[in-house]
Structure formats: structure tokens, C-alpha cells
Amino acid sequence: MNTLTSIDELTTDLQPRKFGIRGQLWTALLGLIILNGLVSYYFQLRDGLSVTAMSNYVSWGIYISNFVFFVAISLVGSLISAILKLSNAKWSIPLTRIAEIIAVSNIMFAGLIIIVDMGRPDRILNLFMYGRIQSPIVWDVMVVTTYLAISVLLLYIPLLPDFALLRDKMKNIPKWQHQLYKILSLGWTGTAEQFKILHKSVNGLAVVIIPVALGIHTVTSWLFASTLRGGWNSTNFGPYFVAGAFVVGAAGVISLMYIARRYYRLEKYLTDDIFDKMGKLLVMLSLVYTYFTVNEYLTPAFKMMEGERSLLQDLFVGGFAPMFWGVQIFGVLIPVVVMIFKKGRKPLPLFIMANMVIVGAWFKRYLIVIPTLFHPYLPAIKQNGVPSVIHYFPTWHEWSITLASLAGAMMIITILFRYLPFISMWEIAEEQQLEYEEHHQPVVENSKN
């Protein structure tokens, strides 16, 4: 990172900015996708889950695939904000808030998509009032809400010094925006005692969020593994899910940091060296994930037990083979090969590879959920005794609601990028040893209505 001369330079570079025409068009596009999804959800509420392609056999469709994807990418908050922070990796400071924004937005929609999957969302309170601790779903609800609460705190508490800077330094902004920063800063003045408490709080949350983050994806994997079905009946699912979550989370940070660097001209902060290190990290995580993937398929393929045989044949050479091998080749193999080389870890090629990983990760969650449901231990039988073929392809309502949930997570990220400094100014100032306390002079008089 280039050496900075003052807090003024830092604040000018990193303060929130108004969207240009591209930002406005992007926001409008997301809004249209969300509106379309809301219309589809209205029909689902009115007519029930009959508007979907789900049935008694394929009872988990792309809603649950999407849920697993949201939970996976949200795990990046613990990877960047906790693991790298506690390991004193100073180079990751500009990425911390980006990771937390991704974590908060995606875990919010992980909870919402579960409500969408319910045929009677008005009964959601019954889960809290009458839920049984024996049910893995209750564990999932507890760990998701806990992870959301900690992630919100881990995003908000380090923002206090930056809200104070925005309160005191930003000019020519609407009065309501200045008032918002004033309220959110909670009277921060930048004293040594406040910074001491801040560091203790952030470090404490970073320690707590690691087991909770591992727990959320492990518990999600148990929802599958505790069900006696071929493809899910695996003791490898916990670490397999966690490893895959770290991969897609790291790819999500790379994608977002490239967009932020390109759109806001932040080459000074999001340097080529940071991209290089994130590329190396993504390669390492992808290789770990490949190890667990081989474990997941090699053992049942070697034994070829009756319950697994038809599923593996469907994945390897059957109807799901193009998607399965496409995920392995385009979502893992090609990105790893490209990122091994230094030129492949430059910002643009790394951005392309990261997006390939993200798309592959979504389809991987589809492959975890749907094909297994096509192969129950008790086959579907017609009334005349002839085995029935189980079909599932998402309806327009399912696709539009799923796309709306993805757009909703991106909309939250977009809004937070518009009004928050998505790179921690006070941590950059601390690392660069810039003076901080003397710059808290209110500028409310200069704010315009």
C-alpha cells in the first residue's frame, strides 16, 4: 500500500460517493429483478407450493440449494475478519469490511429463503415456540441467528471511528445523511480509551465468530447427513461443506474488491499485491476442497453399494454429468491452473477466475441437493406397479424468486457500498501511523438540506 500523508487524504479517498449512471442502472436492474421475484412470491403465497416443481420426492428444490449457497459465501466473514485478523495478516486490512458486508447480506437472505421454502410462512413462530432440540432444523435456526448477530456486530463496531470521521469531515451531503452518521457514531471522539475498548471488542468477536461460523456450515451439512439417503449419508459432509464455503467466500471477496477498485479507482489501497495474496489463498483453499471432494466420491464409487450406484452413475455419466463435470472443470480445475501462475493472479484474470468459482459453487449446491432426491431408497411406484421416473426442473416462479434473493443480497451490498466506507479508514490510519484524534471538528453547518 502506498504511503499516505494525512487523514484528509484518507477520508477523501475512502468516503462514500454518489452513484454515477452505471451505479444507478445497476441498482435499477436489481430492483426490477427483486420486484419480479416479489410478484412470483405473491402467487406462491396465494396458490401454495403447487406453483413450484417440488413434490413428495423432490421436496427440496433450488430454494434449499440457494440457502446452502448463501450460508457458504457468508462464511467469508470468519475467514477474512477473524482468521486472517487474528493471524496478524496486515495485508488483509482493506478486505475486512468487504468480507463482513458479504457475510451480513448473504446470511440475511439465507434466513429469508428458508421462509420462502415454507408452504406456510405464517407458522414460522411455531419453530421458536414449539421447536424440538432433537431436530437439526432447530440447530440450524439457532446457529444462523447467532452468526447473523455476531456478523452485524463485527461489521458495526469497527465502523464507529469511521462514522465519526464521516460525521466530522464529509461536506456537501444531505442533512439527514450527516445526522445518520452522527447517530451511528454513538458519540465517538477517538480517545485512547475508546480505541482500547474497540480493539478488545473486535478481537473478542473475531474469536467467537470462528466456532460459530464453522458451526453454521457444519450444522447445515448435518441437515443432509442425518438423512438416510445415498449421497448424503456421509461423515465427510461437515468438513466438505466448510472447505467449499471458504472457497466461494474467498472468491466473493476477490470479485467484490475488483469491482470496488475499478469503479472507485482504489488501486492505492486494493493493490496488485493483495490480489496476488488472495489468489494464492484461493488456490490453497481450492486444493483443500478438491481433497474433500475426492473423499466424498471415491469411497462410495469404490464400494458401489446399491443405494449409491445409481446416483453416482447419474452424476458421472448420466443426466447430471454435464453439470457435474462442468463444475469440476470450470469451477475448480481451470481456476486453479490459471491462478498457479503469477499472471493469473493479476486483478482482471483473477476476477474472471473468481466469478467462475462462484458460479460453479452455486451449481455445486444444486448437485448436492437435487440428484440425491432423484434416487430414493424406496422407488416411486405407479398404481399399476410400474416404477415411475422422478422429474424436477424449477418453474418460472422458483427461478424468479431465487434470482430475486440473489439480487436482494447484491442490493444490500450495493446500498452499504453507497453509504459506508467499505475499507476501514481507521485501521488504515493506524497502520500508516497517521494522527487521528485532532480531526474531529463538526461540519454540520456545511451540510445542505
TILUM-455894 format. One record per residue (C-alpha): residue in one letter; x, y negated, z. Coordinates in pm, whole numbers, plus 50000, padded with zeros to 5 digits. Example, Ala and Ser with C-alpha at 12.3 -4.5 7.8 and 13.67 -1.06 7.14 Angstrom:
BEGIN
A512305045050780/S513675010650714/
//
This chain:
BEGIN
M500005000050000/N501254965349912/T502224942350199/L499514917050293/T500234881950413/S497154873350623/I493724883250746/D492294857950498/E493764877250206/L492474909950351/T488974896250409/T488804880950061/D489804913949901/L487524936850101/Q484444916550186/P481144928750036/R480354914349695/K477234908949490/F476494934149218/G477144924748860/I474964936048573/R476344971548588/G475584974248959/Q472064961348905/L471414985648619/W472785014348828/T470515005149119/A467515002348887/L468255036548736/L468455052649080/G465205035349175/L463405049748871/I464665084948946/I463525081649308/L460115068249200/N459675097548963/G460515121649245/L458035104949480/V455275109449221/S456145146349192/Y456185149949569/Y452725134249583/F451445161949354/Q453225187849567/L451565174249882/R448205173849707/D448365208049543/G450845226149768/L453885246449669/S451895261149381/V453365233249166/T456775249849213/A458015282349060/M458635297849402/S456865329649505/N456885355849781/Y460115369849638/V461915338149531/S460775318149833/W463925296649842/G464455276849523/I466605247249428/Y465375228149734/I467425251149956/S470315251149707/N470255213449729/F470135214850109/V473265236350120/F474975212349877/F474115181950092/V475395199150405/A478575208950223/I479525174750091/S478695158450427/L481485178750587/V483985154250437/G483355131150733/S485165155150963/L487915161950710/I488935125750650/S487665107550959/A488665133851211/I491235159151093/L493435135050896/K492995107351152/L493975129451444/S496945142651247/N498125106451213/A497935106250833/K498155068450788/W497715070750412/S494075081550461/I493035049150639/P491465033750325/L489375065550279/T487935068950628/R484865047350581/I484175060550232/A484125095750378/E481765085650659/I479395068150416/I479255100250211/A478695121050525/V475845099750664/S473975095950333/N474145132850247/I473285146850589/M470215124150596/F468955139650273/A469865174550392/G467205169450660/L464715153850419/I464995181350159/I464125207150423/I460895188050492/V460215187650116/D460625225450110/M457925229650374/G454445236650246/R453005218150547/P455385189750637/D452815176850887/R453805206451106/I457445196051135/L456905186551501/N455985222651577/L459605231751514/F460685209451802/M457735217052028/Y457435254651979/G460705264851815/R462315296851942/I466015297552023/Q466175331951857/S465525315351521/P468615304551321/I466475276651172/V466215260751517/W470015262551546/D470285245251209/V467925217251312/M469885211351632/V473285210751465/V472105188951172/T470595162551402/T473685163151627/Y476025159551330/L473935130851191/A474025112551524/I477805116251562/S478405106551198/V476335074851238/L478335065651549/L481605073451374/L480555050551090/Y479115022451302/I481545018751593/P484655012651377/L482594986951186/L482294963551487/P485544944251423/D484734941751053/F481214929051121/A482814902151337/L485174892651055/L482274890750811/R480304870351063/D483144845451103/K484784844950760/M482134850650493/K480734818850342/N478044811850088/I475874841150193/P472184840350285/K471414831450644/W469684864950703/Q472844883250596/H475004862550829/Q472524868651110/L472604905851035/Y476404906751068/K476134886751390/I473674911351541/L475574942251425/S478904929351560/L477484931051917/G479404900252024/W482804913951924/T485624889151988/G488664910751916/T490224912052261/A492854937952351/E490434954552592/Q487794958152320/F490304974052084/K491394997952359/I487815009252412/L487305011552035/H490305034451987/K489225057152273/S485675059252139/V486725066851782/N489275093051889/G486725109252117/L484125110951841/A486755124351599/V487485152951838/V483805160751899/I482755159851534/I485175187151423/P483485216551602/V480055201951526/A480935198551156/L482275233951144/G479175244951334/I476715229151092/H478045247950794/T478625279950986/V475055279451116/T473795272050763/S475675302750642/W474115323150922/L470655314850784/F471675336450489/A473975361550657/S471445370850926/T469035381450650/L469475417350534/R469895411550162/G472525421349912/G474875392049853/W474045375750187/N474805404250427/S478405392550477/T480625384350774/N482715362550538/F479945337050487/G480915313450771/P484505305650664/Y483445308650298/F480885280750339/V483275258850540/A486075262550283/G483705254049997/A482365224250187/F485845209650234/V486465213149860/V483345194949745/G483725168950021/A487275160249915/A486135158449552/G483325134949654/V485775111149822/I488035111249515/S485115103549285/L483835075049501/M487265059849565/Y487945058949191/I484655040849126/A485385016349409/R488905010049285/R487765004748926/Y484664983849000/Y486144962049276/R489764960749149/L491234975849466/E494464990149326/K496284972849611/Y494514994849868/L493455026249679/T496885032449533/D498125059049293/D499955074849585/I496665080149772/F495165096449464/D498235118649437/K497915129749801/M494165135949766/G494855156349452/K497345177949641/L494845181949925/L492105192249682/V494415218049521/M495215233149861/L491535234049963/S490565249449628/L493145277149669/V491845284850019/Y488305285449879/T489445308849599/Y490805332649861/F487445334450037/T485635337849702/V487745368149615/N486965382649958/E483275376249905/Y483035395649579/L485965420149571/T484925441649868/P481305447949762/A482445452149398/F484895479149510/K482275497849714/M479375491849471/M476705500549725/E473235503249580/G471995470849736/E474895450849588/R475345467549249/S472535451549055/L473295417049198/L476985418949106/Q476145431548757/D473735402548714/L476425377848823/F479395392848637/V477865404648308/G474125397948329/G471785368348307/F473695346948557/A477145354748410/P477465322648203/M476745301348509/F478895322748738/W481985322548515/G481395286248423/V481585277048791/Q484795296848839/I486495283448526/F485305247448506/G484675241548876/V487835257649018/L490395271348773/I490745242248528/P490775215248801/V493455234048997/V495635239248689/V495335202548590/M495935189248942/I499055210348992/F500835186448757/K501635151048869/K499975135348563/G496795154248653/R496755136348988/K496645101748831/P493375083148907/L491455089548583/P492225126548527/L491775132848900/F488385115548886/I487335138048597/M488535169448775/A486785158949098/N483485154948916/M483915189148757/V484405203249107/I481265185449236/V479075197848950/G480495232848988/A479815231649362/W476135223649306/F475705252849066/K477645274949306/R474995267849573/Y472345277149316/L474155310249260/I474315317049633/V470565312549678/I468675323149365/P470265355149225/T470105373049560/L466365367049575/F466065383949233/H467325416349386/P465305426049695/Y465865459849855/L462165467549801/P461445460649432/A458365441449326/I455715466449220/K452725460248996/Q449365476149074/N449935502848810/G453185512748979/V455495498648712/P458415478048857/S457915441048798/V460635417348682/I461105387548915/H461405354248738/Y462245319848868/F463045287848685/P462425254548860/T459415234848743/W459455198448640/H458255189248989/E461175207449151/W463735192048918/S462385156948959/I462255159549341/T465755174549351/L467145147349126/A465355121249339/S467035134549653/L470455132549486/A469615097549364/G468445088349714/A471805098149865/M473585077849596/M471225048449660/I472185047850029/I475865048649930/T475245020349682/I473454998649939/L476125004650202/F478804995649948/R476904963549876/Y476684951550237/L479524968850423/P483294966750384/F483845002450266/I487555000250352/S488284994050719/M489724958850737/W490804960051100/E492654993151054/I494484979250751/A495314947850950/E496544969051241/E498744989951014/Q500134958750843/Q500594941851185/L498514911651089/E497254887651355/Y493564893151418/E492154875751724/E492704839651619/H490444841851317/H487054844051493/Q485624809851407/P481904809951328/V480864797750985/V477084799051024/E476844762150937/N478174770050589/S475654797550526/K472934789450283/N469284799050301/
//
